[in-house]
Amino acid sequence: MEQGKILIAAPSVFGDQNFHRSIVIIADNKDSGLLGFIVNKPLHYSINEVMPEIKPEFPLYCGGPVEQDNLFVIHKAGHLIPNSIKIDEELYWGGDFEKIVALVNDSILTTNDLRFFLGYSGWSNDQLEQEIASNAWVVNENTFTDSFFNLKTETLWKDQMLALGGKYVIWSNTPENPFHN
């Protein structure tokens, strides 16, 4: 699985508390496995509530079920942040966190430049391949690198279902919980 690819949770993952209607970007692919971040699950609090040293208000997202007590960041400032890890031509993750805090507090980086996550999503290489083979995920190109930091998280999964077309279109209009239909 290439870095920068998008995983779209198939409708078959209904009931999976972590990944139901999730869109995940693969940020890193190592021999030990894959690391990604759920991009469409905002939390009900901001970064300031977790890290008071960050002055501007930024939304905080659930990146996944692994290490939910750790903070991660995706950004487009690899040229400004030492030790950033390249995801694709536009996006990076991680890097020198003290530098990130300074750039945010100095308003050099804004919500148009980075996104904070609690936790991440992780798989062994075989594990993700098995999940894809069992139709739990649809793999797609990242078509929103330019708009990554301005994604409409509330409709992103539905929009991706519509874009996939075919058998996925019907799922785009189902309620969050089909039993409430």
LUMLOTI-96467 format. One record per atom (N, C-alpha, C): atom name; residue in three letters; y, z, x. Coordinates in steps of 0.02 Angstrom, whole numbers. Each point is the difference from the previous one (the first is absolute). Example, Ala and Ser with C-alpha at 12.3 -4.5 7.8 and 13.67 -1.06 7.14 Angstrom:
<r N,ala,<-284,390,660>>;
<r CA,ala,<59,0,-45>>;
<r C,ala,<60,0,45>>;
<r N,ser,<53,-36,-18>>;
<r CA,ser,<59,3,42>>;
<r C,ser,<55,37,-39>>;
//
This chain:
<r N,met,<-59,0,43>>;
<r CA,met,<59,0,-43>>;
<r C,met,<62,0,45>>;
<r N,glu,<44,-47,-11>>;
<r CA,glu,<60,-6,40>>;
<r C,glu,<54,50,-21>>;
<r N,gln,<38,23,49>>;
<r CA,gln,<58,41,-14>>;
<r C,gln,<49,-41,-41>>;
<r N,gly,<34,33,-46>>;
<r CA,gly,<49,-35,-42>>;
<r C,gly,<-29,-26,-65>>;
<r N,lys,<-66,-4,-6>>;
<r CA,lys,<-31,-22,-63>>;
<r C,lys,<12,53,-54>>;
<r N,ile,<-3,-23,-61>>;
<r CA,ile,<9,44,-57>>;
<r C,ile,<-66,8,-37>>;
<r N,leu,<-15,62,-19>>;
<r CA,leu,<-57,14,-42>>;
<r C,leu,<26,16,-70>>;
<r N,ile,<-26,-34,-49>>;
<r CA,ile,<19,11,-69>>;
<r C,ile,<-60,32,-34>>;
<r N,ala,<10,60,-27>>;
<r CA,ala,<-56,34,-33>>;
<r C,ala,<-21,-40,-61>>;
<r N,ala,<-62,-18,-2>>;
<r CA,ala,<-27,-37,-57>>;
<r C,ala,<-4,47,-60>>;
<r N,pro,<1,-28,-60>>;
<r CA,pro,<-6,43,-59>>;
<r C,pro,<-62,44,0>>;
<r N,ser,<-50,-18,39>>;
<r CA,ser,<-62,39,2>>;
<r C,ser,<8,69,31>>;
<r N,val,<58,14,32>>;
<r CA,val,<8,66,30>>;
<r C,val,<32,49,-48>>;
<r N,phe,<-2,-15,-66>>;
<r CA,phe,<25,46,-50>>;
<r C,phe,<-36,67,8>>;
<r N,gly,<37,53,-2>>;
<r CA,gly,<-30,66,7>>;
<r C,gly,<4,25,72>>;
<r N,asp,<13,-43,48>>;
<r CA,asp,<9,21,69>>;
<r C,asp,<71,27,6>>;
<r N,gln,<5,65,3>>;
<r CA,gln,<65,33,1>>;
<r C,gln,<45,-24,57>>;
<r N,asn,<-29,-16,56>>;
<r CA,asn,<40,-20,58>>;
<r C,asn,<24,-72,-3>>;
<r N,phe,<-42,-45,-24>>;
<r CA,phe,<16,-71,7>>;
<r C,phe,<9,-39,-65>>;
<r N,his,<-3,33,-56>>;
<r CA,his,<9,-34,-65>>;
<r C,his,<68,-36,0>>;
<r N,arg,<-2,-66,-9>>;
<r CA,arg,<60,-43,-3>>;
<r C,arg,<41,4,64>>;
<r N,ser,<-32,7,56>>;
<r CA,ser,<35,4,63>>;
<r C,ser,<6,-67,35>>;
<r N,ile,<54,-6,38>>;
<r CA,ile,<11,-55,46>>;
<r C,ile,<5,32,69>>;
<r N,val,<-42,-21,46>>;
<r CA,val,<-3,30,67>>;
<r C,val,<15,-53,52>>;
<r N,ile,<43,17,48>>;
<r CA,ile,<11,-44,57>>;
<r C,ile,<-42,26,58>>;
<r N,ile,<-37,-45,32>>;
<r CA,ile,<-39,19,60>>;
<r C,ile,<49,2,59>>;
<r N,ala,<9,59,29>>;
<r CA,ala,<49,9,53>>;
<r C,ala,<-32,-2,70>>;
<r N,asp,<-63,18,4>>;
<r CA,asp,<-32,2,66>>;
<r C,asp,<-74,-13,-7>>;
<r N,asn,<-27,-38,48>>;
<r CA,asn,<-71,-16,1>>;
<r C,asn,<-25,15,70>>;
<r N,lys,<-39,54,6>>;
<r CA,lys,<-28,20,64>>;
<r C,lys,<-76,-3,-5>>;
<r N,asp,<-32,7,58>>;
<r CA,asp,<-73,1,0>>;
<r C,asp,<-27,56,-45>>;
<r N,ser,<37,55,-5>>;
<r CA,ser,<-23,57,-39>>;
<r C,ser,<10,-9,-75>>;
<r N,gly,<40,-49,-20>>;
<r CA,gly,<11,-12,-71>>;
<r C,gly,<69,-25,-15>>;
<r N,leu,<16,1,-64>>;
<r CA,leu,<63,-27,-25>>;
<r C,leu,<44,55,-28>>;
<r N,leu,<64,-10,8>>;
<r CA,leu,<49,47,-27>>;
<r C,leu,<50,-39,-41>>;
<r N,gly,<15,25,-59>>;
<r CA,gly,<49,-33,-43>>;
<r C,gly,<39,51,-40>>;
<r N,phe,<49,-26,-38>>;
<r CA,phe,<42,44,-41>>;
<r C,phe,<7,-30,-70>>;
<r N,ile,<-9,43,-50>>;
<r CA,ile,<11,-21,-69>>;
<r C,ile,<76,-8,-8>>;
<r N,val,<22,-58,-22>>;
<r CA,val,<72,-14,-2>>;
<r C,val,<31,9,-69>>;
<r N,asn,<-40,13,-50>>;
<r CA,asn,<28,3,-68>>;
<r C,asn,<-12,66,-36>>;
<r N,lys,<-3,55,38>>;
<r CA,lys,<-11,66,-31>>;
<r C,lys,<54,49,23>>;
<r N,pro,<61,-6,-29>>;
<r CA,pro,<52,48,19>>;
<r C,pro,<-18,70,-23>>;
<r N,leu,<19,49,39>>;
<r CA,leu,<-10,70,-18>>;
<r C,leu,<61,24,-39>>;
<r N,his,<-4,58,-29>>;
<r CA,his,<54,26,-42>>;
<r C,his,<50,42,39>>;
<r N,tyr,<3,-11,64>>;
<r CA,tyr,<50,35,42>>;
<r C,tyr,<19,-45,57>>;
<r N,ser,<52,20,35>>;
<r CA,ser,<27,-43,53>>;
<r C,ser,<-17,28,69>>;
<r N,ile,<15,-39,50>>;
<r CA,ile,<-13,20,69>>;
<r C,ile,<37,63,18>>;
<r N,asn,<59,10,-29>>;
<r CA,asn,<41,59,16>>;
<r C,asn,<-34,65,-20>>;
<r N,glu,<-42,-2,-50>>;
<r CA,glu,<-36,60,-21>>;
<r C,glu,<-56,17,48>>;
<r N,val,<-23,-48,37>>;
<r CA,val,<-54,10,49>>;
<r C,val,<29,12,69>>;
<r N,met,<53,-36,16>>;
<r CA,met,<32,4,66>>;
<r C,met,<75,9,-9>>;
<r N,pro,<24,61,-6>>;
<r CA,pro,<71,12,-13>>;
<r C,pro,<46,-27,56>>;
<r N,glu,<-28,-12,60>>;
<r CA,glu,<42,-27,54>>;
<r C,glu,<20,-73,-12>>;
<r N,ile,<-32,-33,-48>>;
<r CA,ile,<20,-68,-18>>;
<r C,ile,<52,7,-56>>;
<r N,lys,<61,-22,15>>;
<r CA,lys,<56,11,-46>>;
<r C,lys,<2,-49,-59>>;
<r N,pro,<-4,-66,12>>;
<r CA,pro,<2,-46,-58>>;
<r C,pro,<-62,8,-43>>;
<r N,glu,<8,-15,-63>>;
<r CA,glu,<-57,5,-46>>;
<r C,glu,<-41,-64,1>>;
<r N,phe,<-64,7,13>>;
<r CA,phe,<-47,-55,0>>;
<r C,phe,<-58,19,-46>>;
<r N,pro,<-25,-48,-39>>;
<r CA,pro,<-61,15,-38>>;
<r C,pro,<-59,11,48>>;
<r N,leu,<-49,34,-24>>;
<r CA,leu,<-60,15,38>>;
<r C,leu,<-59,-29,-40>>;
<r N,tyr,<-47,-31,35>>;
<r CA,tyr,<-57,-33,-32>>;
<r C,tyr,<-65,32,23>>;
<r N,cys,<-50,-4,-44>>;
<r CA,cys,<-68,20,17>>;
<r C,cys,<-31,-59,37>>;
<r N,gly,<-15,10,65>>;
<r CA,gly,<-30,-54,39>>;
<r C,gly,<-75,-5,-8>>;
<r N,gly,<-30,54,-24>>;
<r CA,gly,<-73,1,-9>>;
<r C,gly,<-27,70,5>>;
<r N,pro,<-66,6,-8>>;
<r CA,pro,<-31,66,-4>>;
<r C,pro,<-14,34,67>>;
<r N,val,<12,-34,56>>;
<r CA,val,<-15,28,66>>;
<r C,val,<63,31,30>>;
<r N,glu,<-8,60,27>>;
<r CA,glu,<55,36,34>>;
<r C,glu,<64,3,-43>>;
<r N,gln,<-8,22,-62>>;
<r CA,gln,<57,3,-45>>;
<r C,gln,<53,51,19>>;
<r N,asp,<-14,40,50>>;
<r CA,asp,<51,47,25>>;
<r C,asp,<38,-28,59>>;
<r N,asn,<-12,-64,17>>;
<r CA,asn,<35,-33,55>>;
<r C,asn,<45,-55,-27>>;
<r N,leu,<57,-8,34>>;
<r CA,leu,<49,-50,-19>>;
<r C,leu,<-8,-62,42>>;
<r N,phe,<4,-58,-32>>;
<r CA,phe,<-5,-65,33>>;
<r C,phe,<58,-43,-23>>;
<r N,val,<14,-53,37>>;
<r CA,val,<55,-44,-18>>;
<r C,val,<-17,-72,16>>;
<r N,ile,<20,-45,-45>>;
<r CA,ile,<-1,-72,12>>;
<r C,ile,<73,-21,4>>;
<r N,his,<15,-43,50>>;
<r CA,his,<70,-19,10>>;
<r C,his,<4,-71,27>>;
<r N,lys,<60,-25,3>>;
<r CA,lys,<11,-66,30>>;
<r C,lys,<45,6,62>>;
<r N,ala,<-4,57,34>>;
<r CA,ala,<43,14,58>>;
<r C,ala,<-39,12,63>>;
<r N,gly,<-51,-41,12>>;
<r CA,gly,<-40,8,60>>;
<r C,gly,<41,-6,63>>;
<r N,his,<54,-38,-2>>;
<r CA,his,<44,-8,58>>;
<r C,his,<42,62,14>>;
<r N,leu,<7,45,-50>>;
<r CA,leu,<40,60,8>>;
<r C,leu,<-41,64,10>>;
<r N,ile,<-64,-3,-21>>;
<r CA,ile,<-42,60,0>>;
<r C,ile,<-56,-8,51>>;
<r N,pro,<5,39,55>>;
<r CA,pro,<-54,-3,51>>;
<r C,pro,<-68,19,-29>>;
<r N,asn,<-52,-31,26>>;
<r CA,asn,<-69,14,-18>>;
<r C,asn,<-19,-22,-70>>;
<r N,ser,<40,-44,-31>>;
<r CA,ser,<-18,-28,-65>>;
<r C,ser,<-61,-44,7>>;
<r N,ile,<-40,-2,-52>>;
<r CA,ile,<-60,-42,-1>>;
<r C,ile,<13,-59,-47>>;
<r N,lys,<-8,-59,26>>;
<r CA,lys,<14,-61,-38>>;
<r C,lys,<-53,-12,-54>>;
<r N,ile,<22,-11,-61>>;
<r CA,ile,<-45,-19,-55>>;
<r C,ile,<-2,-76,-5>>;
<r N,asp,<58,-31,-3>>;
<r CA,asp,<7,-72,-3>>;
<r C,asp,<67,-19,31>>;
<r N,glu,<24,-60,-13>>;
<r CA,glu,<62,-23,32>>;
<r C,glu,<61,40,-22>>;
<r N,glu,<-3,32,-58>>;
<r CA,glu,<58,36,-27>>;
<r C,glu,<-8,76,0>>;
<r N,leu,<-61,24,-8>>;
<r CA,leu,<-11,71,-14>>;
<r C,leu,<-35,36,58>>;
<r N,tyr,<17,64,6>>;
<r CA,tyr,<-29,46,50>>;
<r C,tyr,<-16,65,-35>>;
<r N,trp,<-40,40,33>>;
<r CA,trp,<-10,68,-25>>;
<r C,trp,<3,48,58>>;
<r N,gly,<16,63,-17>>;
<r CA,gly,<3,53,50>>;
<r C,gly,<55,-9,51>>;
<r N,gly,<-10,31,57>>;
<r CA,gly,<49,-1,53>>;
<r C,gly,<28,69,13>>;
<r N,asp,<49,3,43>>;
<r CA,asp,<33,63,19>>;
<r C,asp,<35,30,-61>>;
<r N,phe,<-28,55,-26>>;
<r CA,phe,<27,27,-63>>;
<r C,phe,<69,30,9>>;
<r N,glu,<14,30,57>>;
<r CA,glu,<68,27,11>>;
<r C,glu,<51,-56,-2>>;
<r N,lys,<-18,-58,27>>;
<r CA,lys,<45,-58,-1>>;
<r C,lys,<10,-24,-72>>;
<r N,ile,<-55,-1,-40>>;
<r CA,ile,<5,-20,-70>>;
<r C,ile,<49,45,-37>>;
<r N,val,<-8,66,9>>;
<r CA,val,<45,48,-33>>;
<r C,val,<72,-13,20>>;
<r N,ala,<13,-9,64>>;
<r CA,ala,<68,-13,23>>;
<r C,ala,<29,-64,-30>>;
<r N,leu,<-39,-54,-1>>;
<r CA,leu,<23,-63,-28>>;
<r C,leu,<14,5,-75>>;
<r N,val,<-41,38,-35>>;
<r CA,val,<10,11,-72>>;
<r C,val,<63,42,-11>>;
<r N,asn,<6,55,36>>;
<r CA,asn,<58,44,-9>>;
<r C,asn,<65,-34,19>>;
<r N,asp,<-2,-47,47>>;
<r CA,asp,<60,-38,19>>;
<r C,asp,<12,-61,-45>>;
<r N,ser,<-40,-7,-52>>;
<r CA,ser,<4,-56,-48>>;
<r C,ser,<-11,-68,32>>;
<r N,ile,<-33,-2,56>>;
<r CA,ile,<-18,-64,32>>;
<r C,ile,<-61,-29,-36>>;
<r N,leu,<-45,43,-22>>;
<r CA,leu,<-57,-20,-41>>;
<r C,leu,<9,28,-70>>;
<r N,thr,<-10,-43,-50>>;
<r CA,thr,<9,20,-70>>;
<r C,thr,<-66,-13,-38>>;
<r N,thr,<3,10,-65>>;
<r CA,thr,<-60,-14,-41>>;
<r C,thr,<-19,-73,1>>;
<r N,asn,<44,-44,24>>;
<r CA,asn,<-16,-71,8>>;
<r C,asn,<-37,-14,65>>;
<r N,asp,<-9,52,42>>;
<r CA,asp,<-30,-9,66>>;
<r C,asp,<-65,39,10>>;
<r N,leu,<-12,51,-40>>;
<r CA,leu,<-61,40,11>>;
<r C,leu,<-22,35,-63>>;
<r N,arg,<-63,21,1>>;
<r CA,arg,<-30,36,-55>>;
<r C,arg,<-44,56,28>>;
<r N,phe,<8,60,-27>>;
<r CA,phe,<-38,59,21>>;
<r C,phe,<-61,10,-45>>;
<r N,phe,<-56,21,31>>;
<r CA,phe,<-62,12,-35>>;
<r C,phe,<-29,68,20>>;
<r N,leu,<-30,34,-48>>;
<r CA,leu,<-42,57,15>>;
<r C,leu,<-72,-26,-4>>;
<r N,gly,<-36,8,54>>;
<r CA,gly,<-70,-22,3>>;
<r C,gly,<-6,-74,11>>;
<r N,tyr,<-63,-20,11>>;
<r CA,tyr,<-16,-71,9>>;
<r C,tyr,<-67,-14,-30>>;
<r N,ser,<-17,-63,-3>>;
<r CA,ser,<-65,-23,-25>>;
<r C,ser,<-40,-24,61>>;
<r N,gly,<-62,22,5>>;
<r CA,gly,<-40,-19,58>>;
<r C,gly,<-71,-18,-19>>;
<r N,trp,<-28,-47,37>>;
<r CA,trp,<-69,-23,-10>>;
<r C,trp,<-32,-16,66>>;
<r N,ser,<-65,9,4>>;
<r CA,ser,<-36,-30,56>>;
<r C,ser,<-2,-75,-15>>;
<r N,asn,<-10,-40,50>>;
<r CA,asn,<-2,-73,-11>>;
<r C,asn,<-53,-18,-51>>;
<r N,asp,<-59,28,7>>;
<r CA,asp,<-55,-16,-47>>;
<r C,asp,<16,25,-71>>;
<r N,gln,<31,58,-4>>;
<r CA,gln,<15,29,-66>>;
<r C,gln,<45,-45,-40>>;
<r N,leu,<54,-24,29>>;
<r CA,leu,<45,-43,-37>>;
<r C,leu,<-34,-66,-18>>;
<r N,glu,<-38,-29,45>>;
<r CA,glu,<-35,-62,-15>>;
<r C,glu,<-48,9,-59>>;
<r N,gln,<-33,57,-3>>;
<r CA,gln,<-45,14,-56>>;
<r C,gln,<39,7,-66>>;
<r N,glu,<58,33,3>>;
<r CA,glu,<41,7,-60>>;
<r C,glu,<26,-68,-24>>;
<r N,ile,<18,-43,47>>;
<r CA,ile,<24,-67,-19>>;
<r C,ile,<-58,-39,-30>>;
<r N,ala,<-60,4,30>>;
<r CA,ala,<-59,-35,-26>>;
<r C,ala,<-19,25,-70>>;
<r N,ser,<14,63,-15>>;
<r CA,ser,<-17,27,-66>>;
<r C,ser,<58,-10,-50>>;
<r N,asn,<48,-41,19>>;
<r CA,asn,<57,-19,-43>>;
<r C,asn,<47,58,-17>>;
<r N,ala,<5,49,44>>;
<r CA,ala,<48,54,-9>>;
<r C,ala,<70,-21,21>>;
<r N,trp,<4,-49,46>>;
<r CA,trp,<64,-22,27>>;
<r C,trp,<3,-76,0>>;
<r N,val,<60,-26,-10>>;
<r CA,val,<15,-70,10>>;
<r C,val,<45,-2,62>>;
<r N,val,<-18,-41,49>>;
<r CA,val,<39,-6,61>>;
<r C,val,<49,-58,-9>>;
<r N,asn,<62,11,20>>;
<r CA,asn,<51,-51,-8>>;
<r C,asn,<48,1,59>>;
<r N,glu,<37,-54,8>>;
<r CA,glu,<52,-3,51>>;
<r C,glu,<57,45,-23>>;
<r N,asn,<38,27,47>>;
<r CA,asn,<59,39,-16>>;
<r C,asn,<56,-49,-14>>;
<r N,thr,<13,-12,-64>>;
<r CA,thr,<51,-48,-19>>;
<r C,thr,<68,32,-10>>;
<r N,phe,<4,66,10>>;
<r CA,phe,<64,33,-11>>;
<r C,phe,<26,36,63>>;
<r N,thr,<-10,-28,59>>;
<r CA,thr,<27,32,60>>;
<r C,thr,<76,3,-2>>;
<r N,asp,<33,-52,-25>>;
<r CA,asp,<73,1,-3>>;
<r C,asp,<26,51,-49>>;
<r N,ser,<-37,13,-53>>;
<r CA,ser,<22,47,-52>>;
<r C,ser,<-39,66,1>>;
<r N,phe,<-36,13,53>>;
<r CA,phe,<-46,57,2>>;
<r C,phe,<34,66,-19>>;
<r N,phe,<60,12,22>>;
<r CA,phe,<33,64,-12>>;
<r C,phe,<35,3,-67>>;
<r N,asn,<-1,-55,-37>>;
<r CA,asn,<31,-2,-66>>;
<r C,asn,<-50,-18,-55>>;
<r N,leu,<-64,12,13>>;
<r CA,leu,<-51,-16,-50>>;
<r C,leu,<9,41,-63>>;
<r N,lys,<-12,-31,-56>>;
<r CA,lys,<2,35,-64>>;
<r C,lys,<-68,32,-10>>;
<r N,thr,<-7,62,23>>;
<r CA,thr,<-65,32,1>>;
<r C,thr,<-31,8,-69>>;
<r N,glu,<41,8,-51>>;
<r CA,glu,<-27,12,-67>>;
<r C,glu,<-35,-62,-29>>;
<r N,thr,<16,-59,24>>;
<r CA,thr,<-31,-61,-27>>;
<r C,thr,<-38,-39,54>>;
<r N,leu,<-4,25,61>>;
<r CA,leu,<-29,-38,54>>;
<r C,leu,<-73,-19,-12>>;
<r N,trp,<-41,47,-23>>;
<r CA,trp,<-71,-15,-12>>;
<r C,trp,<-6,-53,-55>>;
<r N,lys,<36,9,-54>>;
<r CA,lys,<-1,-48,-55>>;
<r C,lys,<21,-69,25>>;
<r N,asp,<54,-3,38>>;
<r CA,asp,<24,-63,27>>;
<r C,asp,<-52,-34,44>>;
<r N,gln,<-37,40,39>>;
<r CA,gln,<-52,-28,43>>;
<r C,gln,<-59,-26,-41>>;
<r N,met,<-17,35,-55>>;
<r CA,met,<-53,-24,-44>>;
<r C,met,<19,-68,-30>>;
<r N,leu,<63,-6,-22>>;
<r CA,leu,<23,-63,-28>>;
<r C,leu,<-1,-56,53>>;
<r N,ala,<20,17,61>>;
<r CA,ala,<1,-50,53>>;
<r C,ala,<-70,-24,19>>;
<r N,leu,<-49,45,-5>>;
<r CA,leu,<-69,-19,14>>;
<r C,leu,<-27,-49,-52>>;
<r N,gly,<24,8,-62>>;
<r CA,gly,<-20,-45,-54>>;
<r C,gly,<-72,9,-21>>;
<r N,gly,<-25,-49,-36>>;
<r CA,gly,<-70,1,-21>>;
<r C,gly,<-20,63,-37>>;
<r N,lys,<-56,28,21>>;
<r CA,lys,<-27,59,-35>>;
<r C,lys,<44,62,8>>;
<r N,tyr,<47,-1,45>>;
<r CA,tyr,<43,59,12>>;
<r C,tyr,<58,4,-49>>;
<r N,val,<19,-56,-31>>;
<r CA,val,<59,0,-44>>;
<r C,val,<-8,49,-57>>;
<r N,ile,<-59,3,-30>>;
<r CA,ile,<-10,45,-57>>;
<r C,ile,<13,73,20>>;
<r N,trp,<-16,18,63>>;
<r CA,trp,<9,68,23>>;
<r C,trp,<73,18,9>>;
<r N,ser,<43,-49,9>>;
<r CA,ser,<70,13,13>>;
<r C,ser,<34,36,-59>>;
<r N,asn,<-25,-10,-59>>;
<r CA,asn,<32,31,-59>>;
<r C,asn,<-37,60,-28>>;
<r N,thr,<-54,21,33>>;
<r CA,thr,<-35,59,-24>>;
<r C,thr,<41,62,17>>;
<r N,pro,<-4,51,-42>>;
<r CA,pro,<36,62,15>>;
<r C,pro,<-30,35,61>>;
<r N,glu,<38,44,29>>;
<r CA,glu,<-21,38,59>>;
<r C,glu,<-70,30,-13>>;
<r N,asn,<-10,28,-59>>;
<r CA,asn,<-65,26,-19>>;
<r C,asn,<-24,-42,-60>>;
<r N,pro,<-49,-45,11>>;
<r CA,pro,<-23,-44,-53>>;
<r C,pro,<-26,38,-62>>;
<r N,phe,<-19,63,8>>;
<r CA,phe,<-25,38,-57>>;
<r C,phe,<57,18,-48>>;
<r N,his,<63,-9,22>>;
<r CA,his,<57,13,-44>>;
<r C,his,<21,-62,-38>>;
<r N,asn,<-37,-53,8>>;
<r CA,asn,<17,-64,-33>>;
<r C,asn,<-22,1,-72>>;
//
